[in-house]
């Protein structure tokens, strides 16, 4: 009978340890997920601030008066005017989608100003079949556009194929190897309503901005998990 008592006590003790162990891991699980979702919510708030700053930059740029281009201008979305000539021979084709999601290319053409400064000009979007079609090249000695810093490449961006002249990102070092010229990281986005091909890209302040909604969602999930945990602990 005494042996049975000790066996029962050890059995109960073992079950209690298992229960406490599971409870400990459950608490860790809850803490990690609450922390994760709070971090995601906070990150979205940072993204919201970044997006609002970007919209303000674009808004100020669209209201700006064109000034003569210089490589020393490092103001994003500043409207500039240029006088010089295009280098159609060394223009590149940057893979891009138009407003309707149709795949094609942005035509990026080197431009040499009268002051012998070199800059890349995004002349606009074309269909794939128009690649290397001479009809898209219309000489112009005076142009206007918006300065914009080139987009950064991410880990999912495919590699450029300079031999086939198919680009997925603007790599200034690769372009220098082809042209022998050094270019600024700021690109001129051509503004000309009279040109249809290539179709100049419209830069507007109408950007998707759902970061506040995403932040509220992540914080709501965190609060829900916390309430569930408190309810579970109270019930236990």
GROMACS elastic network, one bead per residue, 0.5 to 0.9 nm:
[ bonds ]
;  ai    aj funct       b0    kb
    1     4     6  0.50905   500
    1     5     6  0.64175   500
    1     6     6  0.89544   500
    2     5     6  0.50918   500
    2     6     6  0.65018   500
    2     7     6  0.87087   500
    3     6     6  0.53115   500
    3     7     6  0.61951   500
    3     8     6  0.86648   500
    4     7     6  0.50325   500
    4     8     6  0.61200   500
    4     9     6  0.85746   500
    5     8     6  0.51940   500
    5     9     6  0.62064   500
    5    10     6  0.87036   500
    6     9     6  0.50127   500
    6    10     6  0.61556   500
    6    11     6  0.85367   500
    7    10     6  0.51942   500
    7    11     6  0.61445   500
    7    12     6  0.86886   500
    8    11     6  0.50217   500
    8    12     6  0.61824   500
    8    13     6  0.84996   500
    9    12     6  0.52105   500
    9    13     6  0.60689   500
    9    14     6  0.85954   500
   10    14     6  0.60792   500
   10    15     6  0.86493   500
   11    14     6  0.51271   500
   11    15     6  0.63242   500
   11    16     6  0.86790   500
   12    15     6  0.51541   500
   12    16     6  0.61852   500
   12    17     6  0.86798   500
   13    16     6  0.51150   500
   13    17     6  0.62755   500
   13    18     6  0.87463   500
   14    17     6  0.51424   500
   14    18     6  0.62857   500
   14    19     6  0.86217   500
   15    18     6  0.50954   500
   15    19     6  0.61077   500
   15    20     6  0.86050   500
   16    19     6  0.50178   500
   16    20     6  0.61108   500
   16    21     6  0.84569   500
   17    20     6  0.51134   500
   17    21     6  0.60074   500
   17    22     6  0.85768   500
   18    22     6  0.61540   500
   18    23     6  0.84997   500
   19    22     6  0.51780   500
   19    23     6  0.60720   500
   19    24     6  0.85527   500
   20    24     6  0.60361   500
   20    25     6  0.87044   500
   21    24     6  0.51062   500
   21    25     6  0.64248   500
   21    26     6  0.86083   500
   22    25     6  0.52512   500
   22    26     6  0.60763   500
   22    27     6  0.86486   500
   23    27     6  0.62073   500
   23    28     6  0.86993   500
   24    27     6  0.51951   500
   24    28     6  0.63764   500
   24    29     6  0.86670   500
   25    29     6  0.60537   500
   25    30     6  0.86098   500
   26    30     6  0.62006   500
   26    31     6  0.86009   500
   27    30     6  0.51019   500
   27    31     6  0.60873   500
   27    32     6  0.85668   500
   27   229     6  0.82604   500
   28    31     6  0.51063   500
   28    32     6  0.60832   500
   28    33     6  0.86076   500
   29    32     6  0.53279   500
   29    33     6  0.62965   500
   29    34     6  0.86401   500
   30    33     6  0.53606   500
   30    34     6  0.60915   500
   30    35     6  0.85201   500
   30   225     6  0.70482   500
   30   226     6  0.75186   500
   30   229     6  0.73329   500
   31    34     6  0.52594   500
   31    35     6  0.60963   500
   31    36     6  0.85496   500
   31   226     6  0.86259   500
   32    35     6  0.51356   500
   32    36     6  0.60426   500
   32    37     6  0.86826   500
   33    37     6  0.61010   500
   33    38     6  0.84034   500
   33   222     6  0.73926   500
   33   225     6  0.81326   500
   34    37     6  0.53636   500
   34    38     6  0.60814   500
   34    39     6  0.85585   500
   34   219     6  0.86434   500
   34   221     6  0.79854   500
   34   223     6  0.77169   500
   34   225     6  0.68753   500
   34   226     6  0.72042   500
   35    38     6  0.51589   500
   35    39     6  0.61193   500
   35    40     6  0.86724   500
   35   222     6  0.77704   500
   36    39     6  0.51638   500
   36    40     6  0.62944   500
   36    41     6  0.87176   500
   36   218     6  0.89791   500
   36   222     6  0.83848   500
   37    41     6  0.61663   500
   37    42     6  0.86153   500
   37   218     6  0.52458   500
   37   219     6  0.64100   500
   37   220     6  0.87841   500
   37   221     6  0.69733   500
   37   222     6  0.56997   500
   38    41     6  0.50377   500
   38    42     6  0.61645   500
   38    43     6  0.85403   500
   38   215     6  0.86131   500
   38   218     6  0.65082   500
   38   219     6  0.57042   500
   38   221     6  0.87277   500
   38   222     6  0.63745   500
   39    42     6  0.50721   500
   39    43     6  0.60403   500
   39    44     6  0.86059   500
   39   218     6  0.85233   500
   39   219     6  0.88725   500
   40    43     6  0.50295   500
   40    44     6  0.62698   500
   40    45     6  0.87850   500
   40   214     6  0.86984   500
   40   215     6  0.71716   500
   40   218     6  0.63822   500
   40   219     6  0.82182   500
   41    44     6  0.51644   500
   41    45     6  0.64936   500
   41    46     6  0.89418   500
   41   211     6  0.88631   500
   41   212     6  0.86547   500
   41   214     6  0.69940   500
   41   216     6  0.68413   500
   41   217     6  0.75744   500
   41   218     6  0.50402   500
   41   219     6  0.56916   500
   42    45     6  0.50443   500
   42    46     6  0.64849   500
   42    47     6  0.87136   500
   42   215     6  0.67742   500
   42   218     6  0.87824   500
   42   219     6  0.85271   500
   43    46     6  0.50977   500
   43    47     6  0.62584   500
   43    48     6  0.86100   500
   43   215     6  0.78373   500
   44    48     6  0.60247   500
   44    49     6  0.86752   500
   44   210     6  0.89749   500
   44   211     6  0.52759   500
   44   212     6  0.68298   500
   44   213     6  0.88127   500
   44   214     6  0.65945   500
   44   215     6  0.52535   500
   44   218     6  0.89409   500
   45    49     6  0.63777   500
   45    50     6  0.86514   500
   45   211     6  0.66093   500
   45   212     6  0.65169   500
   45   214     6  0.87836   500
   45   215     6  0.63029   500
   46    49     6  0.51966   500
   46    50     6  0.62557   500
   46    51     6  0.86503   500
   46   211     6  0.87025   500
   47    51     6  0.60456   500
   47    52     6  0.85580   500
   47   211     6  0.64945   500
   47   212     6  0.88694   500
   48    51     6  0.51039   500
   48    52     6  0.61792   500
   48    53     6  0.86219   500
   48   209     6  0.72811   500
   48   210     6  0.79432   500
   48   211     6  0.52046   500
   48   212     6  0.64520   500
   48   215     6  0.89891   500
   49    52     6  0.51457   500
   49    53     6  0.61894   500
   49    54     6  0.85921   500
   50    53     6  0.51574   500
   50    54     6  0.61723   500
   50    55     6  0.87085   500
   51    55     6  0.61707   500
   51    56     6  0.86017   500
   51   207     6  0.84196   500
   51   208     6  0.89190   500
   51   209     6  0.69971   500
   51   211     6  0.85238   500
   52    55     6  0.51029   500
   52    56     6  0.62185   500
   52    57     6  0.86513   500
   52   209     6  0.84103   500
   53    56     6  0.50728   500
   53    57     6  0.62112   500
   53    58     6  0.87405   500
   54    57     6  0.50266   500
   54    58     6  0.62537   500
   54    59     6  0.85440   500
   54   205     6  0.85898   500
   55    58     6  0.51535   500
   55    59     6  0.60383   500
   55    60     6  0.86111   500
   55   204     6  0.85831   500
   55   205     6  0.55138   500
   55   206     6  0.82218   500
   55   207     6  0.76428   500
   56    59     6  0.50229   500
   56    60     6  0.61524   500
   56    61     6  0.84820   500
   56   205     6  0.81470   500
   57    60     6  0.52680   500
   57    61     6  0.60917   500
   57    62     6  0.86624   500
   57    76     6  0.70699   500
   57    77     6  0.67591   500
   57    78     6  0.88902   500
   58    62     6  0.60725   500
   58    63     6  0.86481   500
   58    76     6  0.79081   500
   58    77     6  0.58144   500
   58    78     6  0.85272   500
   58   203     6  0.78850   500
   58   204     6  0.70328   500
   58   205     6  0.61911   500
   59    62     6  0.52925   500
   59    63     6  0.65118   500
   59    64     6  0.88168   500
   59    77     6  0.86279   500
   59   204     6  0.78094   500
   59   205     6  0.63497   500
   60    63     6  0.52461   500
   60    64     6  0.62246   500
   60    77     6  0.78293   500
   60    78     6  0.81127   500
   61    64     6  0.50022   500
   61    65     6  0.84051   500
   61    75     6  0.88294   500
   61    76     6  0.75284   500
   61    79     6  0.62960   500
   61   146     6  0.75687   500
   61   147     6  0.87787   500
   62    65     6  0.84292   500
   62    77     6  0.72755   500
   62    78     6  0.76833   500
   62    79     6  0.72098   500
   62   146     6  0.81134   500
   62   203     6  0.84077   500
   62   204     6  0.79733   500
   62   205     6  0.89930   500
   63    79     6  0.84906   500
   64    67     6  0.87420   500
   64    77     6  0.86748   500
   64    78     6  0.65026   500
   64    79     6  0.59864   500
   64    80     6  0.89730   500
   65    78     6  0.82011   500
   65    79     6  0.62655   500
   65    80     6  0.77841   500
   66    69     6  0.86432   500
   66    78     6  0.75174   500
   66    81     6  0.57356   500
   66   144     6  0.74537   500
   66   145     6  0.80922   500
   66   146     6  0.86202   500
   67    70     6  0.89354   500
   67    78     6  0.82333   500
   67    79     6  0.66277   500
   67    81     6  0.58345   500
   67    82     6  0.86727   500
   68    79     6  0.89216   500
   68    80     6  0.55907   500
   68    82     6  0.61461   500
   68    83     6  0.85659   500
   69    72     6  0.84763   500
   69    73     6  0.72569   500
   69    79     6  0.88007   500
   69    80     6  0.54016   500
   69    81     6  0.57673   500
   69    82     6  0.56580   500
   69    83     6  0.86119   500
   69   113     6  0.84200   500
   70    73     6  0.56065   500
   70    80     6  0.87753   500
   70    82     6  0.88192   500
   70   115     6  0.88460   500
   70   117     6  0.75202   500
   71    74     6  0.76541   500
   71   117     6  0.70564   500
   71   118     6  0.81437   500
   71   119     6  0.78951   500
   71   183     6  0.87560   500
   71   184     6  0.66783   500
   71   186     6  0.84341   500
   73    76     6  0.87268   500
   73    78     6  0.84338   500
   73   147     6  0.87555   500
   73   186     6  0.87071   500
   74    78     6  0.84956   500
   74   147     6  0.83362   500
   74   148     6  0.89299   500
   74   149     6  0.84798   500
   74   186     6  0.72896   500
   75    78     6  0.56990   500
   75   147     6  0.73615   500
   75   148     6  0.80497   500
   75   149     6  0.87575   500
   75   186     6  0.87856   500
   76   146     6  0.81725   500
   76   147     6  0.58123   500
   76   148     6  0.51171   500
   76   149     6  0.63330   500
   76   186     6  0.78223   500
   77   145     6  0.89589   500
   77   146     6  0.52295   500
   77   148     6  0.52465   500
   77   149     6  0.82647   500
   77   188     6  0.89872   500
   78   145     6  0.83949   500
   78   146     6  0.55422   500
   78   147     6  0.53074   500
   78   148     6  0.77065   500
   79   144     6  0.73044   500
   79   145     6  0.56264   500
   79   147     6  0.62518   500
   79   188     6  0.86989   500
   80   143     6  0.85566   500
   80   144     6  0.57505   500
   80   145     6  0.56058   500
   80   146     6  0.61069   500
   80   147     6  0.69777   500
   80   188     6  0.80082   500
   81   142     6  0.73065   500
   81   143     6  0.58153   500
   81   145     6  0.66004   500
   81   146     6  0.88143   500
   82   111     6  0.89279   500
   82   113     6  0.64546   500
   82   114     6  0.83178   500
   82   141     6  0.79729   500
   82   142     6  0.56372   500
   82   143     6  0.53483   500
   82   144     6  0.62522   500
   82   145     6  0.84988   500
   83   112     6  0.82293   500
   83   113     6  0.54256   500
   83   114     6  0.59148   500
   83   115     6  0.86935   500
   83   140     6  0.86813   500
   83   141     6  0.54417   500
   83   143     6  0.66073   500
   83   144     6  0.89999   500
   84   111     6  0.69821   500
   84   112     6  0.55508   500
   84   115     6  0.81771   500
   84   116     6  0.83681   500
   84   140     6  0.80293   500
   84   142     6  0.64830   500
   84   143     6  0.85749   500
   85   110     6  0.86827   500
   85   111     6  0.56807   500
   85   112     6  0.55245   500
   85   113     6  0.65515   500
   85   114     6  0.80119   500
   85   139     6  0.73731   500
   85   140     6  0.66231   500
   85   141     6  0.51894   500
   85   142     6  0.79691   500
   86    89     6  0.87933   500
   86    91     6  0.88873   500
   86   109     6  0.66799   500
   86   110     6  0.59631   500
   86   112     6  0.64466   500
   86   113     6  0.88115   500
   86   121     6  0.88118   500
   86   139     6  0.67712   500
   86   140     6  0.73020   500
   86   141     6  0.77082   500
   87    90     6  0.59578   500
   87    91     6  0.67308   500
   87   109     6  0.64130   500
   87   110     6  0.52942   500
   87   111     6  0.59081   500
   87   112     6  0.75091   500
   88    91     6  0.52255   500
   88    92     6  0.88563   500
   88   109     6  0.62067   500
   88   110     6  0.72558   500
   88   111     6  0.87162   500
   88   137     6  0.70147   500
   88   139     6  0.87904   500
   89   109     6  0.86328   500
   89   110     6  0.89430   500
   90   109     6  0.70334   500
   90   110     6  0.69214   500
   90   175     6  0.87884   500
   90   178     6  0.74128   500
   90   179     6  0.63451   500
   91   107     6  0.70034   500
   91   108     6  0.55948   500
   91   110     6  0.61414   500
   91   120     6  0.88481   500
   91   165     6  0.88036   500
   92   106     6  0.83106   500
   92   107     6  0.61695   500
   92   108     6  0.52316   500
   92   109     6  0.64838   500
   92   110     6  0.86993   500
   92   162     6  0.83574   500
   92   165     6  0.60452   500
   92   166     6  0.73128   500
   92   167     6  0.72214   500
   92   175     6  0.86308   500
   93    96     6  0.89712   500
   93   104     6  0.88984   500
   93   105     6  0.54916   500
   93   106     6  0.57762   500
   93   107     6  0.50807   500
   93   108     6  0.61991   500
   93   109     6  0.87648   500
   93   131     6  0.75035   500
   93   132     6  0.88705   500
   93   165     6  0.61583   500
   93   166     6  0.55959   500
   93   167     6  0.59186   500
   93   168     6  0.85586   500
   94   104     6  0.82915   500
   94   105     6  0.50927   500
   94   107     6  0.64507   500
   94   108     6  0.69887   500
   94   165     6  0.84224   500
   94   166     6  0.62827   500
   94   168     6  0.55715   500
   94   169     6  0.68233   500
   94   170     6  0.76600   500
   95   103     6  0.73437   500
   95   104     6  0.59319   500
   95   106     6  0.63275   500
   95   166     6  0.68587   500
   95   167     6  0.59306   500
   95   168     6  0.53743   500
   95   169     6  0.81149   500
   96   101     6  0.88383   500
   96   102     6  0.83315   500
   96   103     6  0.59195   500
   96   104     6  0.54296   500
   96   105     6  0.50146   500
   96   106     6  0.59866   500
   96   125     6  0.75774   500
   96   168     6  0.79527   500
   97   100     6  0.75409   500
   97   101     6  0.51095   500
   97   102     6  0.52168   500
   97   104     6  0.58421   500
   97   105     6  0.73269   500
   97   106     6  0.84968   500
   97   125     6  0.81034   500
   98   101     6  0.52408   500
   98   102     6  0.54419   500
   98   103     6  0.67101   500
   98   104     6  0.72934   500
   98   105     6  0.86863   500
   98   125     6  0.68876   500
   98   126     6  0.85590   500
   98   201     6  0.85031   500
   99   102     6  0.74519   500
  102   127     6  0.82031   500
  103   126     6  0.89412   500
  103   127     6  0.71758   500
  103   128     6  0.73178   500
  104   125     6  0.68632   500
  104   126     6  0.57554   500
  104   129     6  0.83802   500
  104   130     6  0.89485   500
  104   131     6  0.87881   500
  105   108     6  0.89911   500
  105   124     6  0.81781   500
  105   125     6  0.54975   500
  105   126     6  0.54145   500
  105   127     6  0.64792   500
  105   128     6  0.63968   500
  105   130     6  0.89962   500
  105   131     6  0.77278   500
  105   166     6  0.86099   500
  105   167     6  0.87957   500
  106   122     6  0.66484   500
  106   123     6  0.71614   500
  106   124     6  0.53127   500
  106   126     6  0.64249   500
  106   198     6  0.79719   500
  106   199     6  0.89025   500
  106   200     6  0.89559   500
  106   201     6  0.87458   500
  107   121     6  0.81309   500
  107   122     6  0.58361   500
  107   123     6  0.55475   500
  107   124     6  0.57183   500
  107   125     6  0.62709   500
  107   126     6  0.72907   500
  107   131     6  0.87097   500
  107   198     6  0.71917   500
  108   120     6  0.63336   500
  108   121     6  0.55024   500
  108   123     6  0.61905   500
  108   124     6  0.78383   500
  109   119     6  0.84944   500
  109   120     6  0.56647   500
  109   121     6  0.51946   500
  109   122     6  0.65085   500
  109   123     6  0.70070   500
  110   118     6  0.68042   500
  110   119     6  0.58178   500
  110   121     6  0.61139   500
  110   122     6  0.89290   500
  110   179     6  0.87926   500
  110   183     6  0.85696   500
  111   117     6  0.81476   500
  111   118     6  0.57032   500
  111   119     6  0.53399   500
  111   120     6  0.59858   500
  111   121     6  0.66129   500
  112   115     6  0.78860   500
  112   116     6  0.57496   500
  112   117     6  0.55662   500
  112   119     6  0.65867   500
  112   120     6  0.88382   500
  113   116     6  0.51583   500
  113   117     6  0.52531   500
  113   118     6  0.64886   500
  113   119     6  0.80093   500
  113   141     6  0.88029   500
  114   117     6  0.74027   500
  115   118     6  0.89569   500
  117   183     6  0.85431   500
  118   181     6  0.73601   500
  118   182     6  0.70974   500
  118   183     6  0.58412   500
  118   184     6  0.77432   500
  119   182     6  0.84374   500
  119   183     6  0.54911   500
  119   184     6  0.62414   500
  119   185     6  0.87241   500
  119   186     6  0.78496   500
  119   187     6  0.67082   500
  119   188     6  0.74113   500
  120   183     6  0.68374   500
  120   184     6  0.76972   500
  120   185     6  0.86765   500
  120   186     6  0.78616   500
  120   187     6  0.53006   500
  120   188     6  0.63463   500
  120   189     6  0.88123   500
  121   124     6  0.88557   500
  121   145     6  0.85537   500
  121   187     6  0.57869   500
  121   189     6  0.59081   500
  121   190     6  0.66005   500
  122   125     6  0.85132   500
  122   187     6  0.68897   500
  122   188     6  0.60510   500
  122   190     6  0.60297   500
  122   200     6  0.77352   500
  122   201     6  0.81469   500
  123   188     6  0.83992   500
  123   189     6  0.64896   500
  123   190     6  0.52563   500
  123   191     6  0.82752   500
  123   197     6  0.88232   500
  123   198     6  0.62475   500
  123   199     6  0.73350   500
  123   200     6  0.56675   500
  123   201     6  0.78026   500
  124   189     6  0.77220   500
  124   190     6  0.71664   500
  124   196     6  0.89542   500
  124   197     6  0.75070   500
  124   201     6  0.53180   500
  124   202     6  0.89913   500
  125   197     6  0.74012   500
  125   198     6  0.50895   500
  125   199     6  0.50369   500
  125   200     6  0.64511   500
  125   201     6  0.69033   500
  126   129     6  0.81929   500
  126   130     6  0.63626   500
  126   131     6  0.74654   500
  126   136     6  0.85249   500
  126   197     6  0.65497   500
  126   198     6  0.52272   500
  126   199     6  0.66798   500
  127   130     6  0.55688   500
  127   131     6  0.73141   500
  127   198     6  0.87439   500
  128   131     6  0.56342   500
  129   132     6  0.85221   500
  129   133     6  0.81819   500
  130   133     6  0.51819   500
  130   134     6  0.86158   500
  130   135     6  0.84699   500
  130   136     6  0.76224   500
  131   134     6  0.87322   500
  131   136     6  0.86259   500
  132   135     6  0.86908   500
  132   136     6  0.80959   500
  133   136     6  0.60533   500
  133   137     6  0.78787   500
  134   137     6  0.55348   500
  134   138     6  0.85291   500
  135   138     6  0.73242   500
  135   197     6  0.85202   500
  136   197     6  0.59194   500
  136   198     6  0.61987   500
  137   197     6  0.87772   500
  137   198     6  0.85031   500
  140   143     6  0.69253   500
  143   190     6  0.72118   500
  143   191     6  0.77986   500
  143   192     6  0.81498   500
  144   188     6  0.82014   500
  144   189     6  0.82648   500
  144   190     6  0.60327   500
  144   191     6  0.57459   500
  144   192     6  0.75018   500
  145   188     6  0.56212   500
  145   189     6  0.50732   500
  145   192     6  0.80701   500
  146   187     6  0.79991   500
  146   188     6  0.53799   500
  146   189     6  0.50787   500
  146   190     6  0.67588   500
  146   191     6  0.73396   500
  146   203     6  0.84718   500
  147   186     6  0.59589   500
  147   187     6  0.55195   500
  147   189     6  0.63251   500
  148   151     6  0.87533   500
  148   185     6  0.83966   500
  148   186     6  0.52541   500
  148   187     6  0.53022   500
  148   188     6  0.63600   500
  148   189     6  0.71330   500
  149   152     6  0.89715   500
  149   184     6  0.88339   500
  149   185     6  0.57791   500
  149   187     6  0.60429   500
  149   188     6  0.87860   500
  150   169     6  0.87593   500
  150   170     6  0.70812   500
  150   185     6  0.57559   500
  150   186     6  0.59045   500
  150   187     6  0.62813   500
  151   169     6  0.75838   500
  151   170     6  0.76679   500
  152   169     6  0.77037   500
  152   170     6  0.83585   500
  153   156     6  0.81301   500
  153   157     6  0.61811   500
  153   168     6  0.85638   500
  153   169     6  0.61946   500
  153   170     6  0.81960   500
  153   171     6  0.88047   500
  154   157     6  0.55249   500
  155   158     6  0.82276   500
  157   160     6  0.89198   500
  157   168     6  0.66520   500
  157   169     6  0.74134   500
  158   167     6  0.85915   500
  158   168     6  0.62537   500
  158   169     6  0.82427   500
  159   167     6  0.75650   500
  159   168     6  0.67191   500
  159   169     6  0.79768   500
  160   163     6  0.89852   500
  160   165     6  0.80639   500
  160   166     6  0.62257   500
  160   168     6  0.56071   500
  160   169     6  0.68834   500
  160   170     6  0.86117   500
  160   171     6  0.84416   500
  161   164     6  0.56275   500
  161   165     6  0.58740   500
  161   166     6  0.51750   500
  161   167     6  0.60104   500
  161   168     6  0.84350   500
  162   166     6  0.61339   500
  162   167     6  0.68972   500
  162   174     6  0.79679   500
  162   175     6  0.86097   500
  162   178     6  0.83849   500
  163   166     6  0.78069   500
  164   167     6  0.87620   500
  167   170     6  0.71473   500
  167   171     6  0.88215   500
  170   173     6  0.89684   500
  170   174     6  0.83719   500
  170   175     6  0.78929   500
  170   185     6  0.89896   500
  171   174     6  0.54546   500
  171   175     6  0.63068   500
  171   176     6  0.86999   500
  172   175     6  0.50337   500
  172   176     6  0.60523   500
  172   177     6  0.87230   500
  172   182     6  0.74072   500
  172   183     6  0.66512   500
  172   184     6  0.80889   500
  172   185     6  0.75265   500
  173   176     6  0.50584   500
  173   177     6  0.64472   500
  173   178     6  0.89398   500
  173   182     6  0.80556   500
  173   183     6  0.89936   500
  174   177     6  0.51768   500
  174   178     6  0.66135   500
  174   179     6  0.88739   500
  175   178     6  0.51651   500
  175   179     6  0.60897   500
  175   180     6  0.77814   500
  175   181     6  0.77596   500
  175   182     6  0.80840   500
  175   183     6  0.83739   500
  176   179     6  0.52002   500
  176   181     6  0.50208   500
  176   182     6  0.56119   500
  176   183     6  0.75720   500
  177   180     6  0.54775   500
  177   181     6  0.77746   500
  178   181     6  0.81577   500
  179   182     6  0.82992   500
  183   186     6  0.82794   500
  183   187     6  0.88584   500
  184   187     6  0.72007   500
  189   200     6  0.74833   500
  189   201     6  0.71359   500
  189   202     6  0.86788   500
  189   203     6  0.85043   500
  190   200     6  0.59946   500
  190   201     6  0.75149   500
  191   195     6  0.89134   500
  191   200     6  0.63101   500
  191   201     6  0.78615   500
  191   202     6  0.80036   500
  192   195     6  0.58463   500
  192   196     6  0.88494   500
  192   199     6  0.89006   500
  192   200     6  0.68124   500
  193   196     6  0.75662   500
  193   199     6  0.86863   500
  193   200     6  0.77100   500
  195   198     6  0.69430   500
  195   199     6  0.64743   500
  195   200     6  0.72807   500
  196   200     6  0.75121   500
  197   200     6  0.78593   500
  198   201     6  0.89990   500
  199   202     6  0.89717   500
  203   206     6  0.85909   500
  204   207     6  0.74746   500
  206   209     6  0.88437   500
  208   211     6  0.88744   500
  209   212     6  0.77958   500
  209   213     6  0.88094   500
  210   213     6  0.53607   500
  210   214     6  0.63391   500
  210   215     6  0.87380   500
  211   214     6  0.50274   500
  211   215     6  0.60570   500
  211   216     6  0.86376   500
  212   215     6  0.50139   500
  212   216     6  0.62247   500
  212   217     6  0.85971   500
  213   216     6  0.52359   500
  213   217     6  0.62607   500
  213   218     6  0.88615   500
  214   217     6  0.50128   500
  214   218     6  0.63195   500
  214   219     6  0.86793   500
  215   218     6  0.52877   500
  215   219     6  0.62013   500
  215   220     6  0.84719   500
  216   219     6  0.51948   500
  216   220     6  0.59230   500
  216   221     6  0.86057   500
  217   220     6  0.50930   500
  217   221     6  0.63055   500
  217   222     6  0.87686   500
  218   221     6  0.52094   500
  218   222     6  0.63835   500
  218   223     6  0.88257   500
  219   222     6  0.50286   500
  219   223     6  0.62623   500
  219   224     6  0.86079   500
  220   223     6  0.51326   500
  220   224     6  0.60930   500
  220   225     6  0.86545   500
  221   224     6  0.50330   500
  221   225     6  0.62374   500
  221   226     6  0.86405   500
  222   225     6  0.52725   500
  222   226     6  0.62813   500
  222   227     6  0.87720   500
  223   226     6  0.50177   500
  223   227     6  0.61699   500
  223   228     6  0.85608   500
  224   227     6  0.51961   500
  224   228     6  0.61466   500
  224   229     6  0.85931   500
  225   228     6  0.50894   500
  225   229     6  0.61386   500
  225   230     6  0.86869   500
  226   229     6  0.51041   500
  226   230     6  0.62298   500
  226   231     6  0.85979   500
  227   230     6  0.51265   500
  227   231     6  0.60866   500
  227   232     6  0.85158   500
  228   231     6  0.51059   500
  228   232     6  0.60984   500
  228   233     6  0.86419   500
  229   232     6  0.50543   500
  229   233     6  0.61483   500
  229   234     6  0.85691   500
  230   233     6  0.51445   500
  230   234     6  0.61106   500
  230   235     6  0.85355   500
  231   234     6  0.51799   500
  231   235     6  0.61249   500
  231   236     6  0.86389   500
  232   235     6  0.51086   500
  232   236     6  0.62214   500
  233   236     6  0.51094   500
